[in-house]
Amino acid sequence: MAWLAIASLLLVLTWLFDFLGARSATQPLRVSGSTVIIPADRQGHYRAEGEINGQPVKFLLDTGATAVAIPEKLAQQLGLKKGQQIQLQTANGIARGYMTRLEQVRLGSIRVNNVRAVISPGLGGDILLGMSFLRHLNWRHANNELILEPQSTGIGAEG
Protein backbone atom coordinates (compact mmCIF):
# COMPACT_ATOMS: atom_id res chain seq x y z
CA MET A 1 0.00 0.00 0.00
CA ALA A 2 2.86 2.39 0.80
CA TRP A 3 4.36 1.75 -2.66
CA LEU A 4 1.09 2.69 -4.29
CA ALA A 5 1.00 5.96 -2.35
CA ILE A 6 4.62 6.75 -3.29
CA ALA A 7 4.00 5.93 -6.95
CA SER A 8 0.89 8.15 -6.96
CA LEU A 9 2.82 10.99 -5.34
CA LEU A 10 5.62 10.69 -7.93
CA LEU A 11 3.08 10.69 -10.74
CA VAL A 12 1.42 13.86 -9.40
CA LEU A 13 4.79 15.60 -8.89
CA THR A 14 5.90 14.65 -12.41
CA TRP A 15 2.69 16.07 -13.85
CA LEU A 16 3.02 19.25 -11.75
CA PHE A 17 6.63 19.92 -12.80
CA ASP A 18 5.75 19.19 -16.43
CA PHE A 19 2.78 21.59 -16.25
CA LEU A 20 4.75 24.38 -14.56
CA GLY A 21 7.67 23.94 -16.95
CA ALA A 22 5.37 24.18 -19.96
CA ARG A 23 4.00 27.51 -18.70
CA SER A 24 7.36 29.22 -18.85
CA ALA A 25 8.98 27.41 -21.77
CA THR A 26 9.36 29.22 -25.04
CA GLN A 27 8.42 27.31 -28.14
CA PRO A 28 10.96 26.95 -30.94
CA LEU A 29 9.84 29.18 -33.75
CA ARG A 30 10.28 28.30 -37.41
CA VAL A 31 11.40 30.76 -40.03
CA SER A 32 10.57 30.42 -43.70
CA GLY A 33 11.90 33.46 -45.56
CA SER A 34 10.18 36.44 -43.99
CA THR A 35 7.50 34.29 -42.32
CA VAL A 36 7.80 33.36 -38.63
CA ILE A 37 5.73 30.47 -37.26
CA ILE A 38 5.27 29.99 -33.50
CA PRO A 39 3.54 26.88 -32.13
CA ALA A 40 1.18 27.32 -29.18
CA ASP A 41 2.27 25.96 -25.82
CA ARG A 42 0.07 23.61 -23.79
CA GLN A 43 -2.01 26.50 -22.48
CA GLY A 44 -2.53 27.92 -25.99
CA HIS A 45 -0.09 30.83 -25.50
CA TYR A 46 2.52 31.89 -28.00
CA ARG A 47 5.96 32.28 -26.40
CA ALA A 48 9.18 32.80 -28.31
CA GLU A 49 12.72 33.97 -27.89
CA GLY A 50 13.70 37.17 -29.61
CA GLU A 51 15.78 40.29 -29.11
CA ILE A 52 15.37 43.84 -27.89
CA ASN A 53 18.14 46.20 -28.96
CA GLY A 54 20.31 43.18 -29.80
CA GLN A 55 19.88 41.50 -26.41
CA PRO A 56 18.13 38.12 -26.07
CA VAL A 57 14.73 38.11 -24.35
CA LYS A 58 11.65 35.92 -24.00
CA PHE A 59 8.33 37.13 -25.37
CA LEU A 60 4.73 36.24 -24.65
CA LEU A 61 2.74 37.43 -27.67
CA ASP A 62 -0.27 39.38 -26.40
CA THR A 63 -2.74 40.88 -28.86
CA GLY A 64 -4.59 42.40 -25.90
CA ALA A 65 -1.61 44.53 -24.89
CA THR A 66 -1.57 47.96 -26.53
CA ALA A 67 2.21 48.21 -26.38
CA VAL A 68 5.19 46.02 -25.70
CA ALA A 69 5.25 45.72 -21.89
CA ILE A 70 8.52 45.04 -20.10
CA PRO A 71 8.98 44.14 -16.42
CA GLU A 72 10.94 46.88 -14.62
CA LYS A 73 13.78 44.61 -13.52
CA LEU A 74 14.30 43.37 -17.08
CA ALA A 75 14.09 46.94 -18.42
CA GLN A 76 16.97 47.87 -16.11
CA GLN A 77 19.01 44.90 -17.35
CA LEU A 78 18.35 46.00 -20.94
CA GLY A 79 19.46 49.56 -20.11
CA LEU A 80 16.10 51.11 -21.01
CA LYS A 81 15.37 54.63 -19.83
CA LYS A 82 12.12 55.49 -18.10
CA GLY A 83 10.19 58.19 -19.87
CA GLN A 84 6.93 59.86 -18.93
CA GLN A 85 5.02 58.18 -16.09
CA ILE A 86 1.62 56.90 -17.19
CA GLN A 87 -1.35 54.98 -15.81
CA LEU A 88 -1.76 51.44 -17.07
CA GLN A 89 -5.01 49.51 -17.21
CA THR A 90 -4.05 45.92 -16.43
CA ALA A 91 -5.96 42.73 -15.71
CA ASN A 92 -5.28 43.46 -12.03
CA GLY A 93 -6.51 47.06 -12.18
CA ILE A 94 -4.79 50.43 -12.51
CA ALA A 95 -0.99 50.52 -12.20
CA ARG A 96 1.75 53.00 -12.98
CA GLY A 97 4.28 52.56 -15.73
CA TYR A 98 6.78 54.48 -17.79
CA MET A 99 6.93 55.09 -21.52
CA THR A 100 10.08 54.06 -23.38
CA ARG A 101 11.22 53.42 -26.96
CA LEU A 102 12.97 50.32 -28.23
CA GLU A 103 15.49 50.86 -31.00
CA GLN A 104 14.78 47.43 -32.46
CA VAL A 105 12.65 44.39 -31.68
CA ARG A 106 13.50 41.15 -33.45
CA LEU A 107 11.44 37.98 -33.64
CA GLY A 108 13.03 35.38 -35.90
CA SER A 109 13.63 37.03 -39.28
CA ILE A 110 11.30 39.94 -38.50
CA ARG A 111 12.63 43.17 -37.05
CA VAL A 112 10.79 46.37 -36.27
CA ASN A 113 12.60 49.60 -35.42
CA ASN A 114 11.51 52.38 -33.06
CA VAL A 115 8.87 50.42 -31.13
CA ARG A 116 6.78 52.09 -28.42
CA ALA A 117 6.96 50.21 -25.12
CA VAL A 118 6.00 50.50 -21.48
CA ILE A 119 8.13 49.67 -18.46
CA SER A 120 5.78 48.06 -15.97
CA PRO A 121 6.98 47.74 -12.34
CA GLY A 122 4.19 45.30 -11.47
CA LEU A 123 4.75 42.95 -14.40
CA GLY A 124 6.56 39.71 -13.75
CA GLY A 125 7.76 37.06 -16.14
CA ASP A 126 8.13 37.41 -19.88
CA ILE A 127 7.89 40.56 -21.97
CA LEU A 128 4.41 41.04 -23.41
CA LEU A 129 4.87 41.52 -27.13
CA GLY A 130 1.89 43.75 -27.75
CA MET A 131 0.28 45.62 -30.61
CA SER A 132 2.93 48.35 -30.90
CA PHE A 133 5.01 45.55 -32.49
CA LEU A 134 2.31 43.26 -33.87
CA ARG A 135 0.48 46.05 -35.77
CA HIS A 136 3.36 46.05 -38.26
CA LEU A 137 2.65 42.43 -39.16
CA ASN A 138 0.04 40.33 -40.86
CA TRP A 139 -0.77 37.48 -38.52
CA ARG A 140 -3.16 34.58 -38.34
CA HIS A 141 -3.83 31.42 -36.36
CA ALA A 142 -3.77 28.05 -38.12
CA ASN A 143 -3.23 24.49 -36.86
CA ASN A 144 -2.39 25.63 -33.31
CA GLU A 145 0.31 27.97 -34.65
CA LEU A 146 0.66 31.72 -35.01
CA ILE A 147 1.92 32.76 -38.44
CA LEU A 148 3.53 36.20 -38.68
CA GLU A 149 4.55 38.03 -41.84
CA PRO A 150 5.84 41.58 -42.18
CA GLN A 151 3.64 44.09 -43.93
CA SER A 152 5.24 45.74 -46.91
CA THR A 153 5.66 49.10 -45.15
CA GLY A 154 9.34 49.18 -44.25
CA ILE A 155 9.47 46.32 -41.77
CA GLY A 156 12.75 44.47 -41.90
CA ALA A 157 12.78 40.81 -42.75
CA GLU A 158 15.90 38.78 -43.15
CA GLY A 159 15.69 35.59 -45.07
NORQUISUL-V563377 format. One record per backbone hydrogen bond with DSSP energy under -0.5 kcal/mol. CO is the residue of the C=O (numbers start at 0). NH is the residue of the N-H. Records with the same first field share a line. If there is no record, write none. Layout:
BEGIN
CO = NH + NH
END
This chain:
BEGIN
0 = 4
1 = 5
2 = 6
3 = 7
4 = 8
5 = 9
6 = 10
7 = 11
8 = 12
9 = 13
10 = 14
11 = 15
12 = 16
13 = 17
14 = 18
15 = 19
16 = 20
17 = 21
18 = 22
19 = 23
20 = 24
29 = 36
31 = 34
33 = 149
34 = 31
35 = 147
36 = 29
37 = 145
40 = 43
44 = 40 + 46
45 = 60
46 = 26
47 = 58
49 = 56
50 = 105
51 = 54
54 = 51
56 = 49
57 = 126
58 = 47
59 = 128
61 = 64
63 = 65
64 = 130
67 = 117
68 = 127
69 = 119
70 = 74
71 = 75
72 = 76
73 = 77
74 = 79
75 = 78
83 = 98
85 = 96
87 = 89 + 94
89 = 92
92 = 89
94 = 87
95 = 120
96 = 85
97 = 118
98 = 82
99 = 116
100 = 102
101 = 114
102 = 113
103 = 52
104 = 111
105 = 50
106 = 109
108 = 157
109 = 106
110 = 155
111 = 104
114 = 101
115 = 67
116 = 99
117 = 69 + 119
118 = 97 + 120
119 = 71 + 122
126 = 59 + 128
127 = 68 + 129
128 = 61
129 = 132 + 133
130 = 134
132 = 135
133 = 136
135 = 150
136 = 138
137 = 148
139 = 146
141 = 144
143 = 39
144 = 141 + 146
145 = 37 + 147
146 = 139
147 = 35
148 = 137
150 = 154
151 = 153
155 = 110
156 = 158
END
